[in-house]
């Protein structure tokens, strides 16, 4: 009996030791998992672990894509609806609800369009005529930027600012039947703001200008022609955005020359307006004939020469300039810093939420 007791006691001790060892192993593995690459001091080990984590993530992503494609193919073979794809959460699709978002059945909005300041130009009753000038203390990149704006906006004319007050320039532009005034403001030899004044009754939009890249700095840039460009406005969804979009539209003629293949795009994303200027290029490329499996066929005609297919490929070539605008204020009427009434002004307290947009 005594021998049995000793044996059971020794087995209990061994079992406890095994449990302790397994617990230690689990703790070690958990501590290894919890260690981040940034916590490793050795540079070679750190880079190796970082590369391994990146590789594992890539393999896992490929597996998910393969399984999703296989499920879609299976559903198509069975004549069923494929499983819905997961839509990633972004700042744009999780934006805060805004009551001022325009709706297609908003009769008040369309009635306002008929009577606003831009209706005569947008109905082609009046031709746009733009006066472009600078601030009083100009720099070298300011005129370079203006010369490229003159190639983008048809019927635009540049006038030196000199010592004239902006109100005098607005008065002169009204007398000469200009429809808008654009003022390029520069600071530290770099254009940093843009002022667009609609004539004769406003409004006046003040933009912050950033990330300016001129045509010569764009790789493989194209040279624009004198054709009237097609204008594309994206994502101006609210009433403020709609009004701002109509102001921008009034700078361009509403009868574009589609044969000229010029496109000016203003894309609004998170209240930043990205300006791009492109032209279409159509190229014919010869391709070998391929079978249903995607393998190239060696088809030959009667003379023994290989037969090739010709297809037209369209691509975009950027002409420049490239820049970003951020609305600072929208003012009623023409430029007036003292007695002017503002429709909208950006204030720092508006930036409390990253998911709140105004355009």
C-alpha positions as CSV (number, residue, x, y, z in Angstrom):
1,X,0.0,0.0,0.0
2,X,2.8,2.3,0.9
3,X,4.5,1.7,-2.5
4,X,1.3,2.6,-4.3
5,X,0.9,5.8,-2.5
6,X,4.5,6.8,-3.3
7,X,3.9,6.0,-6.9
8,X,0.8,8.1,-7.1
9,X,2.5,11.0,-5.3
10,X,5.4,10.8,-7.8
11,X,2.9,10.8,-10.7
12,X,1.2,13.8,-9.3
13,X,4.5,15.7,-9.0
14,X,5.4,14.7,-12.6
15,X,2.0,15.9,-13.8
16,X,2.4,19.2,-12.1
17,X,5.9,19.6,-13.7
18,X,4.4,18.9,-17.1
19,X,1.7,21.5,-16.6
20,X,4.2,24.1,-15.5
21,X,6.4,23.4,-18.6
22,X,3.4,23.7,-21.0
23,X,2.3,26.9,-19.3
24,X,5.8,28.3,-19.7
25,X,5.8,27.3,-23.4
26,X,2.4,29.0,-23.9
27,X,3.7,32.1,-22.1
28,X,6.8,32.2,-24.3
29,X,4.8,31.8,-27.5
30,X,2.4,34.6,-26.4
31,X,5.3,36.9,-25.5
32,X,6.8,36.1,-28.9
33,X,3.6,37.1,-30.6
34,X,3.2,40.2,-28.5
35,X,6.7,41.4,-29.4
36,X,6.5,44.0,-32.2
37,X,9.3,44.4,-34.8
38,X,9.8,48.0,-33.5
39,X,10.7,46.5,-30.0
40,X,13.6,44.5,-31.4
41,X,16.9,46.3,-31.2
42,X,18.9,44.2,-33.6
43,X,18.3,45.8,-37.1
44,X,18.8,42.5,-39.1
45,X,16.3,40.5,-36.9
46,X,13.9,43.4,-36.9
47,X,13.9,43.7,-40.7
48,X,13.6,39.9,-41.1
49,X,10.6,39.6,-38.7
50,X,9.0,42.6,-40.4
51,X,9.5,41.0,-43.9
52,X,8.0,37.7,-42.5
53,X,4.9,39.4,-41.1
54,X,4.4,41.3,-44.4
55,X,4.8,38.1,-46.4
56,X,2.3,36.2,-44.2
57,X,-0.3,39.0,-44.6
58,X,0.2,38.9,-48.4
59,X,-0.3,35.1,-48.5
60,X,-3.4,35.4,-46.3
61,X,-4.8,38.1,-48.6
62,X,-4.2,36.0,-51.7
63,X,-6.0,33.0,-50.0
64,X,-9.0,35.2,-49.3
65,X,-9.1,36.5,-52.9
66,X,-8.9,32.9,-54.2
67,X,-11.6,31.6,-52.0
68,X,-13.9,34.6,-52.9
69,X,-13.3,34.0,-56.6
70,X,-14.0,30.3,-56.3
71,X,-17.2,31.0,-54.4
72,X,-18.3,33.4,-57.1
73,X,-17.5,30.9,-59.9
74,X,-19.4,28.1,-58.0
75,X,-22.5,30.4,-57.6
76,X,-22.4,31.3,-61.3
77,X,-22.2,27.6,-62.3
78,X,-25.2,26.8,-60.1
79,X,-27.1,29.8,-61.4
80,X,-27.2,31.4,-58.0
81,X,-26.4,35.0,-56.9
82,X,-22.8,35.4,-56.0
83,X,-22.0,36.3,-52.3
84,X,-22.0,40.1,-51.8
85,X,-18.5,41.7,-51.7
86,X,-17.4,43.4,-48.5
87,X,-17.3,47.2,-48.9
88,X,-14.3,48.7,-47.0
89,X,-15.1,51.4,-44.5
90,X,-13.7,54.7,-45.6
91,X,-14.0,58.3,-44.4
92,X,-16.1,59.1,-47.4
93,X,-18.7,56.4,-47.1
94,X,-19.0,56.9,-43.3
95,X,-19.4,60.7,-43.5
96,X,-21.8,62.5,-41.1
97,X,-25.3,63.0,-42.4
98,X,-25.8,66.5,-43.9
99,X,-29.2,68.0,-44.4
100,X,-27.9,70.2,-47.2
101,X,-27.1,67.3,-49.6
102,X,-28.7,68.0,-53.0
103,X,-31.4,65.5,-54.1
104,X,-32.6,64.9,-57.7
105,X,-36.2,65.8,-56.8
106,X,-35.3,69.2,-55.1
107,X,-37.6,71.6,-57.0
108,X,-36.4,74.6,-55.0
109,X,-32.8,73.9,-56.0
110,X,-33.7,73.8,-59.8
111,X,-35.8,77.0,-59.4
112,X,-32.8,78.7,-57.8
113,X,-30.5,77.6,-60.7
114,X,-32.8,79.5,-63.2
115,X,-32.4,82.8,-61.3
116,X,-28.8,82.7,-59.9
117,X,-25.8,84.8,-61.1
118,X,-24.5,82.1,-63.5
119,X,-27.6,81.2,-65.4
120,X,-26.9,83.5,-68.4
121,X,-23.5,81.9,-69.0
122,X,-24.6,78.3,-68.3
123,X,-27.5,78.8,-70.8
124,X,-25.0,80.1,-73.4
125,X,-26.7,83.5,-73.5
126,X,-23.4,85.1,-72.5
127,X,-19.8,84.1,-73.4
128,X,-17.4,83.8,-70.5
129,X,-14.6,86.4,-70.5
130,X,-12.0,86.1,-67.7
131,X,-9.6,88.7,-66.4
132,X,-6.5,87.2,-64.6
133,X,-4.2,89.3,-62.4
134,X,-1.9,88.9,-59.5
135,X,-1.4,90.3,-56.0
136,X,0.7,93.5,-55.6
137,X,3.9,91.8,-54.6
138,X,4.3,89.2,-57.3
139,X,7.0,86.4,-57.7
140,X,8.5,84.4,-60.5
141,X,6.3,81.3,-60.2
142,X,3.1,83.5,-60.1
143,X,3.4,84.5,-63.8
144,X,4.4,81.0,-64.8
145,X,1.3,79.6,-63.2
146,X,-0.9,82.3,-64.8
147,X,0.6,81.6,-68.3
148,X,-0.5,77.9,-67.8
149,X,-4.0,79.0,-66.6
150,X,-4.3,81.1,-69.8
151,X,-3.9,77.9,-71.8
152,X,-6.5,76.0,-69.7
153,X,-9.3,78.6,-69.6
154,X,-10.5,79.8,-73.0
155,X,-11.0,83.6,-73.5
156,X,-8.9,84.5,-70.5
157,X,-6.7,87.6,-70.5
158,X,-3.9,88.6,-68.2
159,X,-3.5,92.2,-66.9
160,X,-0.6,93.4,-64.7
161,X,-1.8,94.4,-61.2
162,X,0.6,97.3,-60.6
163,X,-0.5,99.5,-57.7
164,X,-4.2,99.4,-58.5
165,X,-6.7,98.5,-55.7
166,X,-8.7,95.4,-56.3
167,X,-12.0,97.3,-56.2
168,X,-10.8,99.5,-59.1
169,X,-9.9,96.3,-61.0
170,X,-13.4,94.9,-60.5
171,X,-14.9,98.2,-61.6
172,X,-12.7,98.2,-64.8
173,X,-13.6,94.5,-65.5
174,X,-17.3,95.3,-65.2
175,X,-17.0,98.2,-67.7
176,X,-15.1,95.9,-70.1
177,X,-17.8,93.2,-70.0
178,X,-15.7,90.6,-68.2
179,X,-17.7,87.8,-66.5
180,X,-15.1,87.0,-63.8
181,X,-11.8,88.1,-62.2
182,X,-9.2,85.6,-61.0
183,X,-6.5,86.9,-58.6
184,X,-3.4,84.7,-58.0
185,X,-1.9,85.5,-54.6
186,X,1.7,84.6,-53.9
187,X,3.7,84.4,-50.7
188,X,7.4,83.6,-50.4
189,X,7.7,83.2,-54.2
190,X,5.0,80.6,-54.3
191,X,1.3,80.9,-55.3
192,X,-0.7,80.1,-52.1
193,X,-4.2,81.5,-52.7
194,X,-6.8,82.0,-55.5
195,X,-9.6,84.5,-55.5
196,X,-12.5,84.0,-58.0
197,X,-14.9,87.0,-58.3
198,X,-18.0,86.6,-60.4
199,X,-19.2,89.7,-62.3
200,X,-21.2,91.8,-62.2
201,X,-22.9,90.7,-58.9
202,X,-20.6,88.1,-57.4
203,X,-20.2,85.8,-55.5
204,X,-16.5,85.9,-54.4
205,X,-14.8,82.6,-53.5
206,X,-11.5,82.6,-51.6
207,X,-9.4,79.4,-51.9
208,X,-6.2,78.2,-50.3
209,X,-3.9,76.9,-53.1
210,X,-1.4,74.1,-52.4
211,X,0.6,71.3,-54.1
212,X,1.2,73.3,-57.3
213,X,3.1,71.4,-60.0
214,X,3.7,73.3,-63.2
215,X,3.6,71.6,-66.7
216,X,7.4,71.4,-67.1
217,X,7.7,69.4,-63.8
218,X,5.2,66.8,-64.9
219,X,6.8,63.7,-66.4
220,X,5.8,62.9,-70.0
221,X,3.5,65.9,-70.0
222,X,1.5,66.9,-73.1
223,X,1.0,70.3,-74.7
224,X,-2.6,71.5,-74.8
225,X,-4.3,72.7,-78.0
226,X,-6.5,75.8,-78.4
227,X,-9.8,73.8,-78.3
228,X,-12.5,74.5,-75.8
229,X,-12.1,71.8,-73.0
230,X,-14.7,69.5,-71.6
231,X,-15.3,70.2,-67.9
232,X,-15.8,67.4,-65.4
233,X,-17.0,68.1,-61.8
234,X,-17.0,65.3,-59.3
235,X,-18.6,64.9,-55.8
236,X,-20.0,68.4,-55.3
237,X,-23.0,67.0,-53.4
238,X,-24.2,69.7,-50.9
239,X,-25.9,73.0,-51.7
240,X,-22.6,74.9,-51.0
241,X,-20.8,72.5,-53.3
242,X,-23.4,72.8,-56.0
243,X,-23.1,76.7,-55.9
244,X,-19.3,76.5,-56.0
245,X,-19.5,74.1,-58.9
246,X,-21.7,76.5,-60.8
247,X,-19.2,79.3,-60.1
248,X,-16.4,77.1,-61.6
249,X,-18.5,76.1,-64.5
250,X,-19.2,79.8,-65.4
251,X,-15.4,80.2,-66.1
252,X,-15.6,77.8,-69.1
253,X,-17.6,77.9,-72.3
254,X,-20.5,75.4,-72.3
255,X,-19.9,74.2,-75.9
256,X,-16.7,72.1,-75.6
257,X,-14.9,70.9,-78.8
258,X,-14.9,67.2,-78.2
259,X,-12.7,66.6,-81.2
260,X,-10.0,68.6,-79.4
261,X,-10.0,65.8,-76.7
262,X,-9.2,68.2,-73.8
263,X,-10.6,67.5,-70.4
264,X,-10.4,69.7,-67.2
265,X,-11.3,67.8,-64.1
266,X,-12.1,69.2,-60.6
267,X,-12.6,66.4,-58.2
268,X,-13.8,67.1,-54.6
269,X,-12.6,64.7,-52.0
270,X,-12.9,65.5,-48.2
271,X,-13.4,69.2,-49.1
272,X,-10.2,69.3,-51.1
273,X,-10.7,70.1,-54.8
274,X,-8.1,68.5,-57.0
275,X,-7.5,70.2,-60.4
276,X,-6.2,68.1,-63.3
277,X,-5.9,68.9,-67.0
278,X,-5.6,66.0,-69.5
279,X,-5.9,65.2,-73.2
280,X,-7.0,62.0,-74.8
281,X,-4.6,60.0,-77.0
282,X,-5.9,57.2,-79.3
283,X,-3.3,54.6,-80.4
284,X,-3.6,51.6,-82.6
285,X,-1.7,48.6,-81.4
286,X,-1.1,45.2,-83.1
287,X,-1.9,42.2,-81.0
288,X,-1.5,38.5,-81.8
289,X,-4.7,36.3,-82.1
290,X,-5.3,34.2,-79.0
291,X,-7.6,31.2,-78.3
292,X,-10.1,30.8,-75.5
293,X,-7.4,29.7,-73.0
294,X,-5.5,32.9,-73.6
295,X,-2.6,31.3,-75.6
296,X,-1.4,33.1,-78.7
297,X,-2.3,31.4,-82.0
298,X,0.2,31.1,-84.8
299,X,-2.4,32.0,-87.5
300,X,-1.0,32.5,-91.0
301,X,-2.6,33.8,-94.2
302,X,-2.2,32.4,-97.7
303,X,1.3,34.0,-98.2
304,X,2.6,32.4,-94.9
305,X,2.7,35.6,-92.9
306,X,1.5,35.9,-89.3
307,X,-2.0,37.5,-88.9
308,X,-2.3,40.2,-86.2
309,X,-5.3,42.1,-84.9
310,X,-5.3,45.9,-84.7
311,X,-7.2,47.5,-81.8
312,X,-7.5,51.1,-80.7
313,X,-6.4,52.0,-77.2
314,X,-7.3,55.3,-75.5
315,X,-5.1,56.8,-72.8
316,X,-4.8,60.1,-70.9
317,X,-1.8,62.4,-71.0
318,X,-1.6,65.1,-68.4
319,X,-1.0,68.6,-69.6
320,X,-0.8,70.5,-66.3
321,X,-0.9,72.4,-64.2
322,X,-1.7,70.3,-61.2
323,X,-2.9,71.8,-57.9
324,X,-5.3,71.5,-54.9
325,X,-7.8,74.0,-53.7
326,X,-9.5,74.4,-50.3
327,X,-12.4,76.8,-49.8
328,X,-11.8,79.4,-47.2
329,X,-14.8,81.6,-47.7
330,X,-17.7,82.4,-50.0
331,X,-18.9,86.0,-50.0
332,X,-22.0,87.6,-51.4
333,X,-21.4,90.2,-54.1
334,X,-18.0,91.3,-55.3
335,X,-14.8,91.5,-53.2
336,X,-15.4,93.6,-50.0
337,X,-13.4,92.8,-46.9
338,X,-15.0,95.5,-44.7
339,X,-18.8,95.5,-45.4
340,X,-19.1,92.3,-47.3
341,X,-21.7,89.6,-46.3
342,X,-20.4,86.0,-46.2
343,X,-22.4,83.0,-47.3
344,X,-19.9,80.6,-45.7
345,X,-16.6,80.9,-43.8
346,X,-14.3,78.1,-42.7
347,X,-13.5,78.3,-39.0
348,X,-11.1,76.1,-37.0
349,X,-14.0,74.8,-34.7
350,X,-15.5,73.2,-37.8
351,X,-12.6,70.7,-38.0
352,X,-13.6,68.8,-34.8
353,X,-14.8,65.7,-36.8
354,X,-12.8,64.0,-39.6
355,X,-16.1,62.7,-41.1
356,X,-17.8,66.1,-41.5
357,X,-17.6,67.6,-45.0
358,X,-19.2,70.8,-46.4
359,X,-18.9,70.4,-50.2
